[in-house]
Amino acid sequence: MAHAYTPGLKVSPKIRLTKKRILPLKGDVVVNVGDTVTSDTVVARTELPGKVTPINAANILGVPAPDLVEHVLKPEGSPIAKGEIYAVAKSFFGLFKTTLKAPEDCHLENISQITGKILLRGKPLPVEVTAYLEGKVTEVYPQEGVAVECWAAFTQGIFGIGGETHGILRMVCKSKDERLSPEKISPEHRGCVLVGGSIVTAAALKKALEHGVRAIVVGGFDDQDLRNFLGYDLGVAITGSENKGITLVVTEGFGEIPMADRTFELLKNHEGHKACVNGATQIRAGVIRPEVVIPRPESELKAGPEVTAGALIIGTPIRVIREPYFGRLGTVSLLPPELTPLESETKARVLKVKFADGIEAVVPRANVEILET
Amino acid sequence: MTQKPEDIKVIIATDCGSTTTKAILIQYDEEKGEYRQTYRGEAPTTVESPFEDVTKGVLNSISELSELSGRELLDENNMILKKSSPSEGADIYISTSSAGGGLQMMVAGVVRSMTAESAERAALGAGAIVMDVIASNDHRLPHEQIERIRQLRPDMILLSGGIDGGTKSHVVDLAELISAADPKPRLGIGFKLPVIYAGNRDAREEVSGTLEEKVDLVIVDNLRPVLEKENLGPARDKIHDMFMEHVMQQAPGYKKLMEWTDSPIMPTPGAVGAIIERVAQLYDLQVVGVDIGGATTDVFSVFVDPEDEKPVFNRTVSANLGMSYSISNILAEATLPNISRWVPFPIDERELRNQIKNKMIRPTTIPQTLHSLAVEQAIAREALRLAFVQHKSFATTLKGVQKQRTIADAFVQTGTEGTIVNMMNLDLLVGSGGVLSHAPRRNQSAMMMIDAFRPEGITRLAVDSIFMMPHLGVLSEVHPKAATEVFLKDCLVYIGTCIAPVGQIKESKDVMKYSIDLPQGRQEGMLRQGEMLLFPLGVGEKASAVFEPTGKADVGAGKGTRVETVVHGGVVGLILDGRGRPLMTVPDDKDARIQQMLSWLENLKVYNMDELKALGRA
């Protein structure tokens, strides 16, 4: 197969980003093309239909299901206030009355003459979509949402948890291979996005949460700690909806792995600026990787060296993404076309990589990713 | 398709998977008078951004096919050249698809173990992933069920319930729940969700009245017209139609792809099931097929129902048991001790957990070291085992049917109540999916399948050589002869035959005397408890054999009864498994367990033993 290698994660010092901000159901767009927005600006809103409560009305009233409609005081679709009586049945010549009262403000959705049930629909739930980025609205999709565009420094992680958030970027580790331990976190980090080195420990994550840190960006994380933090074993990598009060972006993988130089340097260069972070990850059809976006004026960003995405040629900078050289960076030094047996006896298309220390190794092409900009 | 089958000489078939689109070329060999698969090409699937057009990946894979075969398959406009000549074109083009998450369905029925289970069987048989089963007795409150229907956003819903002429209110109740949830389809904003009603005939009017304004309702015959009978065909066919008309129409590029194909596009698992069912029927076999993918594991089986003696096809999908995207879930479900019992060296839990998670987040990587390979194959055993447990509990005789029992039945204890999966009757076990099809040694595939499925008696083992069962499944709909010929000659790689006596024998005691007339001479001896033996017998070779189990063991003819038979060879050969059934427990002591594993692996030549033993010392 011509393109069997893993596309790399994007690490870009200067990029023009466009994000579609779309409602889950049709609604109203509340901004216009050209408007300047910040992360918290609401760009569209809608209302999700309220919760439905089925009431076994015919049974409660003691009437046959086909006759139920005669005992309901309001037609389908009517609003009912909390505590209001909406159905009555009389027995013993009107001496006894059984009534049904609305448990909350709702609408009478349906009266079934077959099952004898009444469906009450609660108040609609308002949903708002914010801009997430700081930039300009470049397109409006009527009733659906908008596109927001900005210039930014940008990096993707490999895995994350937690949804969209934002805060001021603070480097709490001096180097890419330093551990993010609890003593590096202090109360002044409330509302910030913290950048660590090779790993964040479970204790540090707990302390960050206590101090109201919005997000942590770090090289590695231990799976055992992830399980303890989430309270369950994550089976499938679809994340983003965890409500743990903090967003985590892991840039390299599980275990203690120094953050890639380029990622660490990029984040360091923007310390003190606002970062928009999203931990949402989906590793199936339609890959979504977690991200750190640092919106900046175009003039203040400097483009990195051009690397042609997708081309694996001699000299391409790569990172090995599986043992035995997991996490090591190098450049492609040879691309033999034939299938080559590996130590596992698997025959695969391989490449030779030259690591920074000059040592060369053979690795399967499937086990490297191109460092993209 | 208007062509006569005899006019079809060249066939292109593609399978658009979630990551890769695989194309195969099938050609008619005039001299031998048979169809053979000749070339295979593949390219990344292009359903997702930035391409968002499945046909690009299809054309890339066909273009690779063209390059490899030297046959022009695409014209100057990059269209498939239809009508073959000796050097170019193909007579038909067909395809399957599981891209974009496949067909995702929700099913509903009144009683969980009766109509809801029949509906689930119909949906699975059609190749769907069943996201949830809603039933009147599923212990959820109505508002929870409504919330669930709303959240899931399936591609379609299959609603069943009640026998014809039975109570209407329960199934109407379910229709009201669906109506209240007002569900939206996964793809295509603004479209109505397709709902197939296959329940009580007498409730059609009420169900229509409840649902037709909110969903795209289609009514078919009741899938459980009476308690004693399932009628899954109409519902299954309608699911295929709706898949084409609604779901595929919304997926990027599929409208174009549907115009290109000469027969309807089938969901990949539906196609795999079709070929397995056809071959089982044609050769009167009881078969188990498994496809272990990155995200899911599908198990297919055809077993004879002991009650009416008719073959019954079953398919299950273990939606979160897979070797890459959902590898982490195998650890969660199987637990560490169950995985580590198959690892022939000591492992550290923390390291193993991180290794598994790293595979999950970088799913396309392959094991470079023997250590990684052995760990992955240990995990695969557990994924297969769990998927098969699930399959056995689903492939049952119909529940809810009154049975006459005698006093003798009270003393019969079966492990899985009512399952029709009888491993002693199994003729053929077929493995498919990367970890089985692409294992560096076929001995590894054999060992994984035996450890996970635990075949009983005499069972042939095979793997799908290059994962072409989906292609052949869709081909079987238009050209059954070509499909079955290629299935038997090119698709299946016979691994050999496993002979596994059933019974629990005491440690180191005799299990079975054997005498096998191999091409190189007669092999005779005694298989002892806990022992595994391998004898060479090549592909296409047969050998006469006599097996004489000891008093407690059974190799197919009853306890202690001698069996004279002819056994078939394969790339691995004949495997004698003396570990007993149920499979003997591995020792608790770590060192003893590893020694035990090493002896089995050594006898079956599963790994390079010097390197494997070195891992244990490291």
Interface residues (C-beta under 8 A of the other chain):
Chain A: M1 A2 H3 A4 T6 L25 K26 P49 K51 V52 T53 P54 A65 E109 N110 S112 I114 T115 G116 K117 L119 R121 E144 I158 F159 D222 D223 Q224 L226 D233 L234 G235 V236 A237 G253 F254 G255 T281 I283 R284 A285 G286 V287 I321 R322 E323 P324 F326 L342 E343 S344 E345 T346 K347 A348 V363 P364 A366 N367 E369
Chain B: S18 T19 T20 E42 A43 P44 V47 E48 S49 E64 A99 G100 G101 P142 H143 I146 E147 K168 S169 V172 D173 E176 L177 S179 A180 A181 D182 K184 I189 G190 E206 T210 A295 N320 Y325 S326 S328 N329 L331 A332 E333 E349 R350 E351 R353 N354 Q355 I356 K357 N358 K359 M360 I361 R362 P363 T364 T365 I366 P367 Q368 T369 L370 H371 S372 L373 H438 P440 R441 N608 E611
